[in-house]
Amino acid sequence: MSCELPDFRRIAGAKHSLAYRTVPATVRVGEAFVVEVATCPSAPLASANASMPEHRHGMNYKPSIRAAGDGRFRVEGWVFHMPGRWEFAFEAGGERFTDSLRLE
C-alpha cells in the first residue's frame, strides 16, 4: 500500500512512513475529531496522542486506536481544548512520528 493518499499528510521515518488526515479536515477548538492513519509498510500503530509543547501539557482526553486493516487505523476521541500549536505524536513500527497543527 502506498502512503501517497489523497488529502493525507505524510511523515517519513527511517524504516516506515506514516500518513494521516483529520476528519473533519478543519479541526476546531473544543470540537471532537477523528484521525485516520496509514503506515507504510504496514506496521502496528502503537500510540497516538497530541500535546502543546509551549504550554507543556497534553489533551484532556485519551484517543483510542482501532485497526481498520492493511496498515490503516482510525483514532477517535481527539479534542483540542485551546487554540495554539498542537503537536501530534504517533508511534508505529518502532519509530516516532510528529507533526504540528495550529488552531486559531
C-alpha positions as CSV (number, residue, x, y, z in Angstrom):
1,M,0.0,0.0,0.0
2,S,1.2,3.5,-0.8
3,C,1.3,6.3,1.8
4,E,0.6,8.7,-1.1
5,L,-3.1,9.0,-0.1
6,P,-5.3,11.9,-1.2
7,D,-5.7,14.6,1.5
8,F,-3.2,12.8,3.8
9,R,-0.1,14.5,5.3
10,R,2.9,12.2,5.0
11,I,5.8,11.9,7.5
12,A,8.8,9.8,6.5
13,G,10.8,7.8,9.1
14,A,13.9,5.7,8.8
15,K,12.1,2.5,8.1
16,H,8.5,3.4,7.7
17,S,6.3,6.2,6.6
18,L,3.1,7.4,8.2
19,A,0.3,9.3,6.5
20,Y,-2.7,10.9,8.4
21,R,-5.6,13.2,8.0
22,T,-8.2,14.7,10.3
23,V,-11.9,14.2,9.9
24,P,-13.3,16.8,9.5
25,A,-10.4,18.4,7.6
26,T,-10.7,21.6,9.6
27,V,-10.1,21.0,13.4
28,R,-11.9,23.5,15.7
29,V,-11.2,24.3,19.3
30,G,-13.4,22.3,21.6
31,E,-14.9,20.0,18.9
32,A,-14.2,16.3,18.6
33,F,-12.5,14.9,15.5
34,V,-11.0,11.7,14.2
35,V,-7.6,11.0,12.8
36,E,-7.2,8.4,10.0
37,V,-3.7,6.9,9.8
38,A,-1.9,4.7,7.3
39,T,1.5,3.1,8.0
40,C,3.8,2.0,5.1
41,P,5.0,-0.6,5.0
42,S,2.1,-1.9,7.2
43,A,3.1,-1.7,10.9
44,P,1.0,-1.6,14.1
45,L,0.1,1.8,15.4
46,A,1.4,1.6,19.0
47,S,0.3,5.0,20.2
48,A,-1.3,8.3,19.1
49,N,-1.5,11.5,21.1
50,A,-1.0,15.2,21.0
51,S,0.4,18.0,23.2
52,M,1.1,21.7,23.3
53,P,4.9,21.9,23.7
54,E,4.9,25.6,24.5
55,H,2.4,25.1,27.3
56,R,3.9,21.8,28.5
57,H,0.5,19.9,28.6
58,G,-1.4,17.4,26.5
59,M,-5.1,16.8,25.8
60,N,-7.8,16.3,28.4
61,Y,-8.8,13.1,26.5
62,K,-7.0,9.9,25.6
63,P,-7.7,8.9,22.0
64,S,-8.4,5.3,21.2
65,I,-6.9,3.4,18.2
66,R,-8.9,1.0,16.1
67,A,-7.3,-1.1,13.4
68,A,-9.0,-0.8,10.0
69,G,-6.8,-3.4,8.2
70,D,-3.9,-3.2,5.8
71,G,-1.9,-0.8,7.9
72,R,-4.8,1.6,8.3
73,F,-6.1,2.9,11.6
74,R,-8.9,5.1,12.9
75,V,-8.0,7.1,16.0
76,E,-11.1,8.5,17.8
77,G,-11.6,10.8,20.9
78,W,-9.4,13.8,19.9
79,V,-10.4,17.2,21.3
80,F,-8.1,20.2,21.3
81,H,-9.4,22.3,24.2
82,M,-7.5,25.5,23.4
83,P,-6.0,27.5,20.5
84,G,-2.4,27.4,19.6
85,R,0.2,24.9,18.3
86,W,-0.6,21.3,18.9
87,E,1.9,18.5,18.1
88,F,0.7,15.1,17.0
89,A,2.8,12.2,18.1
90,F,2.4,8.7,16.6
91,E,4.5,5.5,17.3
92,A,4.5,2.8,14.6
93,G,7.0,0.2,13.6
94,G,9.3,1.2,16.5
95,E,9.5,4.8,15.2
96,R,8.1,8.1,16.5
97,F,6.4,10.5,14.1
98,T,5.5,14.0,14.9
99,D,3.7,16.8,13.1
100,S,2.1,20.1,14.1
101,L,-1.2,21.8,13.6
102,R,-2.0,25.4,14.7
103,L,-5.5,26.3,15.8
104,E,-6.6,29.9,15.9
